Amino acid sequence: MLVSEILAIKGKVLFTIGPNRPIAEAVEIMNEQDVGSLVVFSRGEMVGMLTFRQVLQAVQQGGADWQALQVEAVMLREPRVAAPDMEMDELRRLMVEHHQRYLPVMDGNTLLGVVSFHDVAKAVLEEQSFENRMLKNYIRNWPAGEGEE
């Protein structure tokens, strides 16, 4: 399965934020949209990624004034990215090796979506379920061998 197929299953809704926006605004968007990450864009280019992990770091770093911190102060700069033609096994390996639960999917400089570890797990389950149904169907319709009747 390819990353582009995972995006097709998930949908391609994008949630972004500017680097100069306050963390409080990012938290509001993440809660309202029920997402764990926002892609940080500046002047039409991706400059980073903000996940709930960075938000927690902002809370610890900023103390009582954490809400006033800007996204750029805590965002993940230069996050690893996935390509739409990347195989799912390569994607999983990339996520695990770099401890990155969310990966932007980029086609050149164009953001196509974000794939989460949850999206990958869901795609694996759907793929295994499909294969399981196909195998069961094949076994049920097994052709009778010669001399068996």
N, C-alpha and C positions, 0 to 999 in steps of 0.2 A: 504494500500500500504506500502511496506517495503522500507527501505533505499536502499537495493540492487536493487530494481526495479527502483528507481529514478536514480541511477547510470547507469543502463542499458539504460534508456532513454537518459540521458545526455551524456554518454560516459565516459570512464575512463582515459582520458588524465591527466597526473600528471605534475605539475610544482613545482619544488623545488629549494631551494637555500641553500647555506651553511651559518652558523652564522657569519663567518668572512668576508663575502663579503660586499662591500660597498652598501649603500642604493641606490646610483645612478644606480648600476647594477640591483637591484631588480625592480626599477621603469622602467627601459628599458625592462626587461622581461615582466612585467605586462602590459606595453603598447603594446609591439609587439604581445603578445599572447591574448590580450584583456581579462585579468582575474583580479579579484579584490583581489586575495590572492595568497600567495606562502607558501608552507609547508617548514619549516626550518629543515634540516636534518644534523646531525653530526655523523660520524662513523656508518652510517647505521641505526640510530635511530632518530625518530622525537623529536626535542627539543623545537619546538615552531611553531608559525604561524605569518606570516606578512601579514597584510591587508592594504588597502588604508588608514584606520584610523591610523594605526601605522606610515605610511609614513608621513601623515600630522603632527603627533606629532613630528616626526623627523625633519621636516622642521621648526616647531616652536622651538624645543629644540636646534637645531644646528645652527640656524640663517643662515648666508651666507655660512657656511661650512657644511650644512646638508648632502651634497652628500658624504662627507668623512666618515660620521658615519657608523659604522658597523651594520649589520642586528641585531646581538645579543643585541645591545644597546637599541633597541626599540621594538623587537618582543614580541608577546604575549607568555609568558612562560606557559607551561602546559595547553594548550587550552582544552576545553571540546571536547570530541570525540563522534562520533556515531558508533554504531555497524551495520553491514549489515542486521541483523535480527530485527532491531528496527522499530517499527511502525511509520508511518508518524506523527500521532498525538503526540507521545512522542518526536519525533524529533523537531516538531514545538514548543512544550512547552519548551524543552531544549534551543532552540535558543532564544526564547523570554525571558525566566527567566534569562538567563546569558548574554543577549545583545551581542550575538555572531552571526554575519551574515554568517559566514563561519565555517563549521565543518568538520574536517578530518574524514574520515570513516576508522576505523581501525579494522582489524581482527587479534587480538593478537597484534603482533609487526609489522604487514604488513599493509602498507598504500594502501587502495583500491581506494581512490579518495577523492574529496572534494565536499561537498554539500553546496550550497549557498541558501539563502532565496529565491532568484529568481528561482532556480531549484525546490524548494518546491512549490512555487506558480504555476509554469508551470505544475508540476505533478498534483496538485489539479485541475487545469483547464482541463487537459486532462482526468483525472478520472471522473470529473463531466460531461464533454462532452460525454464520452462513456456511462455513466449511463443514461444520458438524451436521447441518441439515442436508447438505449435498451428499455427504458420506452415507448418512442414514437412508436417503432416497436411493442411492446407488445400491446399497446392500439389500434393501427391500425389493428392488427390481433386478436382482442378480439373475442373469440368464441361467436356465437349467442346463446342466452339462449333459453330454451324450450318455446314454445308458442310465440316466436317472429319471425314472418316471414311475 
